[in-house]
């Protein structure tokens, strides 16, 4: 089975050994001295050295993704640091640039595995977006947004994947809200965002933070200690969903993180001890919420900040970051986390404009391949709070399809089932007059939005392209 997002693993298993690239092995590694409140120049140097280290992780075939703790998270760190994935090449071979190789991997029928979990698609969405690949249009048959929709929990609306594994819902919010269209539009409807936000809020522990497991409705779980990494991820999920950093839940989370600061280093004390990855996740949460991790609440009496701690974990020469303060060699995964945080990133970032001549900022497949199965993401909001979410399987007969064909397909080929039980009319090209037994009445009618566009009258002949994220809504 493909490994889910690292946050779903037991914390004690978090530390993993990584082999130091041979090119660095000949150097004696020393630690950069920590400085109180890192300067812009120091941060710029840290970013440059971190990018240089991450480039050494690229395989000879151009790949980053692999088994276990996949290095594909490097794409989110590269983007935050201002490096386009298409510009990252092994030995200057542009035909093996990291973006193209990653896109080819995501497009293969065998990816991610025979038994995928929702976090596989969330991780891929966040990193494809950062690499400049529209995650809904990886290929004619690969729509990562639709795959995530398929894990919607109908009986527990707002959760994605088993609710016991809470991080699946956090990363759904990060992916669905953070991975915007190439034009910068949020592609999912507000009704879906609201459901996810409600669940994230309900899992906030009494101490102001979050942990990787579900706590909603369980007083004992809500009273258990939180950890800094899932607090950072949950903060980011709320803020990327439009929650302001003045919101009570964000303020409580900020205060929780503040309570974990170590005075003499600026580190956050994680549940299983001070480490780079957990600290980086906490900083990324602050970054996503527009909270400066170097001033105010996060400058200790000793004059240290979380950025100071992360920089102190960076090794020179080489530029990688170690996992524990006592380690003497870099961790690939921790280096990715730390670079993203030091570069002021959240959990993804829009791709930088490439420097490679002729390389576009974005790549996307916008046309179906006739006769080839595809997926589309669909939400159906009947105006009563009963939101249905599903991934619709469809085999187009041309390079485009229609809303009517998608709704018809949804009655028999939707995951989860029940997204659409009936649609009137069931054929033709006219206006949709009823869905799931709710009929147009006066000014209350069915309307449709695609990729976050303004809602307009729903007609069966509306053209739907590959990768479109479709939202149906009933109301005036």
N, C-alpha and C positions, 0 to 999 in steps of 0.2 A: 504493500500500500504506500502511496505517496504520503510523505509526512505532512501533517497540517501545520498551520502557522506556529512558530516556536512558542508563542504565548500559551498554547494549549498543552504544552509539556509540563510535567512536574518540575518545579523550580530547582530541585536538587540535581536534576539532569541537565541543567542549563549549560554548565561548563563543558565545552568540548575542545579537544585538542585539534589544532590545525597545523599542517606542515608548513614550515617557512619556505617560501620560494627559493630555489637554489641560487638565484641571482643575488639574494640578500644574505645567504648563509655565510659568506666569507667575511662579513663585517661583524665587529663586536657591537652589540646593541646597548645603547645607553638611553636614559630617560631625559626628556626635555624638562628643565626646571620649571616648576609651577610659579606663575606670577599672579599677584593679586589683580583681579579684574583684567582679563585679557584684552589687549589693545586690538584695534582693527588690523594693524600690521601683523600682530602675532596670529590672529585668526586667519588672515589671508595666507600666511605661511603654513599654518596647520592644514588648511584646505588644500593647498597646492601639493603638500607632501602626502596627504591622505589620498588625493586623486592618483598621484603617482603610484602609491602602493596598490590601490584597487586595480590599476591597469595591469599589474603583475599577476593578478588572479585570473586573467583571461586565458583560457586554454588555447592551444595551437590552432584549433578549428574555429576559434572566435567565440566560443560559448562561455557563459557564466552559469547557466542553470544546470542543476545536477541533482543527485539524490541527497537525502538528509537535509541539513541546513543549507538550502540552496543559496548560492552567491548571486542569484538574480536580483536580490535586494540591492545590489550595487547600482542598479539603474536609478533607483530613487535617490541614492546618495550622489551619484554623478549629476543628476538634474539639479539637486539642491545646490551643488557646488559650481554649477555653470558649465558642465561638460556634457555635450550631446552624445548619446550612446552610439550614434552612427559614426562619430569621430573616433571611437575606440576600436582599434584594429590590432591584430597580432602581427608584429613586424611590418606594419604599414600596408598590409594586404587589405585593401578596401572591400574586396569581394567577401571577406570574412568579418565585416564589421559587426559589432555586438548586436545592433538592432536587427539587422537582417537575419542573423543566425537565431536570435531569440524568437523573432516572428515565425520563422520556419518551424521551430520547435513547437510553438503554440498551435500551429496549423495542422500538425500531424494528427491522424486519427487516434493514435495510441496515447496521446497526451491527455490528462496527466497520468492516469493509471486505470486499471480495471475497476477500482473501488475508490473513486475520488470523494473528497469532502469539500464542503463549501469554502474552506480557507484556501484550498488550492486555487480556486477561481478568483478569490479576493486578492491573494498575493499576486497572481498574474495580472489582474486588472490594475493594481497600483503601480506595478513595475512596467507593464506595457505602456501605460499612460506616460510615465516618466521617460520612457525610451522613445516616445514620439510615435507610438502605435495606437491608433484608436481602438480601445479594448472591445468595442462593440463590432468592429469591422476588421478583425485580425485577418480573416479570409472570408470567402463566400459562405463557408460552413462553420466558422468559429466566431461566436458572439459571446464574449466573457460576461457581459452584463446579463444576457438572457440566462446563462448558466447559473449565475447567482440567484436570479429570480426563482429558479427551479427549487431552491432550498427554503423557500418561504414556508413558515409553519402556520398553516391555516387555523389550527386550534389555539395557537398562541400568537396572534397577529403582532408583527413587529420583530419577531425572532427569525433568524436565518440559521438553518442547521439546528441540531438538537439544542433545546434551550439550556440544558445542563452545562453545555460548553459555551459559556457566555461570550467568549472572545469572537465566535463566529458572527455574532450580531454586531459587535463593535467594529470589526473589520468590514462588515457589509456596509455600515454607514460611512466608513472612511473611503471605501471603494466607490460606492454608488453616488456619493455626494462629492468626493474629491476628484474622481476621474470625469471631468467635464467633457463636453464635446470639443473638438479642435477650435471652435469659435469662442469657447469659454462659457458656454451655457450649461447649467445644471440640467441633466437629461431626465431625471426622475421627478415625479410629481410631488408636491408638498404633502399630500395625504400620506404617501409612503414615508417621507422624511419624518412626519409627526409620529407615526407608529414606532419607528426605530428610536426616536428621541425619548418617547415615553418609556420604552423598555430599558434604555440605558440609565435614565434617571431612577427607575425603580430598583436597579441593582446597586446603587450607590450605598456603601456601608455607612454605619453611624459615625465612623471616624472621618468621613469625608472623601474616602478613596474608593477604589474598586479592586477586585481580584479576578482571577481567570474563570471562576465558577459562578454559576447562577446563585443569586442571593435573594431575588425578588420573592416576597411573601414568606420568607423564612426568618423570623426574628433572631434565631441563633446565628444563622449565616451572616445576617446584616450586622451583627455585633462582633463578628470576627475581624481580626486585623486585616487591613488592606495592604497591597504592595504597590511600589512606586511605578512599575512598568505598566501594568494595566490601568493605573490611575492616569498616567500620561496618555495612553491610547484612548481611554474613555473620554478624557477631556478633549482630545483632538477630534474625536467622533462627534461630540456635541458641538464644538465650535465650527467644524466644517459643515455641520448641518444648520448653521445659522444662529446658534445660541451665543449671545454676547458674553464677553469675559467678565461682565458685571453681574451676570446671573448668579443667584445664590448657590446653585450646585457647583458652578465653576469656582466661585470664591471659596467654598468649603474644600474643594479639591486642592486649590492653591495653598490653603492653610495646612492641609494634610502634608503636602510636599515640603512646605516650609518646616514643619515639625520634624522632618527626617534629615535636615541638613546637618552635616558634620562640620563643626566650627573651623577646625584647622586645615581642612582640605577643600571645602565647598561641595563635597560629594553628598549624595542622598544615600542614606542607609537603607538598603533593600532588605526584604524579608530574610534572604539567605546571605546577607552580608554585602558590603560595598563591591560593586562590579561595574564595568563600563557599559554593558548592554542595557541593564536596567536603568542606569543613570541617563543614558542617551534617550531611551524611550520617554522618561520623565521630561527631559529637556524638549524633545520633539512635541510633547503635549503642550508645554508652555509656548513654544514657538507657534504652534497651530492656533493658539488662542490669543496671540499677539501680546503675550506677557514676557517682558524682558528677563531672561534668566541671569542677568548680571547686575541688576540694580534692585533697590528697595528690599523686598522680602527675601531676595536670594543673594544678597551680599552679607556674608557672615560678619560677626564682630571682629574676626581675625582678618577680614578683608579678602575672603575667598568666595568664589562663585562656582556653580556647577560646570561652567565652561572651563574655569581654571583646572578643575579636577580632570575633565576629559582631556585637556591638552597635556596634563601631567602623565596621562596614560599612553601618550603617543611616543613611539620609539624613534630614535634617530641613530644612524641613518636608516632609511627604509620607509618611514612614514606610517607604518601600521600602528594599531592600538592594541594593547594587551587587555585581557579580560579582567584579571585581578591585579591589584596593586603589587602583589608579590611575584607576578609572572615576569619572565624575562624574554618572551617571544610573543609575536603578535597573533591575534585571533582574527581570522578573516571576517567572521560574522560581527564581532565587536567593532572591528574597524569600519565596517559598513554603517552600523548603527551610529557610531561616534561621529563619523564624517558628516552624515546627514544632520545630526544635531548641531555640531559646531558650525555648519553652513547655514544655520537658521531654518532648517527644513522641518516640516511635519512628517507625515508618513508617505507622501508622494509630492511631486512638484511637476509643473508644466515643463515640457522639454525645452532646453535652450535652442536657439537658432544654430544649426551646424556651421562649422567652418569649412567642412569638406565641400568643394565646389560642386554645385548641382544637386546636393543632397537636400531634400525637403525637410522642413521641421516635422511634418506629420506624414505617415503613410496609412492608407486605409483602402479596403475593398468595398466599394459602394454598390456593386451590382451582384445579384444572385447568379449562380450558374444553373441554367435550366436543367432540371432533373436531379439536381444535387440537394440532399436534405440540408436544412438550415434551421436555426432557432431565432426567435424574436421574443423580447421581453414585453409583457402586457400587464397593465393594471386596470382594474374595473372598480370604480368608485360609484356606488349607488346613491350617495348623498346622505346616507343614514349612519355613516361610520363603519359600514361593512365593506372594508377594502379587500379585494381579491387580487392576488399577485401570482403570476405563473410564467413559465417558459413555454412557448408554443412551438411545436415541431411542425414544419411545413416543407413541402417539396415544390418549389415554384416551377412554373412551366416556361418562364422567361426570365429576363434580367431584373424585372420588378414583379411585385404582386399587388394585391389590393386589400384594403381593410376588410372587405367582405370575406375574402378568402381566408384571411387570418382569423377572423371571428368564427368562421365555420370550422377551421382546423382546431380552434381552441375547444370546441365542444367535445372532441374525441382524442385530441393529442396534446393535452396540456399537462404540465407538471408544476405544482400539484394539480390534480384533477379538480374540476368544479369551478374553474375560473369563469367559464362561459357555459351555461347550461342550455340557453336558447337565445336566438337572435332573430328579429323580424325587421325586414324581410330576410328570408334565408337564401335568396338568390337575387339576381338583377344588379342594377347599378344605383338604385335610389337611396334616399335618406334612411338611416337606421332609426326605426321608430320604437323598438323595444329590445331590451337586453335583460336576460335572467328574470323575465316576468314584469319588469318595471317599464311602463310605456310612457312615451312623451305625453305631456299634459300641459296645455297652455304654454307658458313661458319656460317651463321645466322640460328640458330635452336632453338627449344624449349628444355630447360633444367629444371631440378627439383632439389630442395634442401629440406631436411627435418630437422627440428629443428636446422637450422643454418649451416648444413653441406655444403661442397663445391658443387657447381652446377655441375650436370652431365646430360648426355643425358636422356631425359624423355621417359620412356618405359611404356606401359600400364600394364605390368606385374610386375612393381616395387612393392614390398611388403610395405604396409602401416599398421602401428600398432596403437593401441589405443593411442590417445593423440598426435599423430604426427602433427606438424605444417608445412604445405606444402606450398612451394613457387615455382611457375612456372615463368620462365623468358625467353624472346626471345632475342637472340643476339648471338654474336660470342664468 
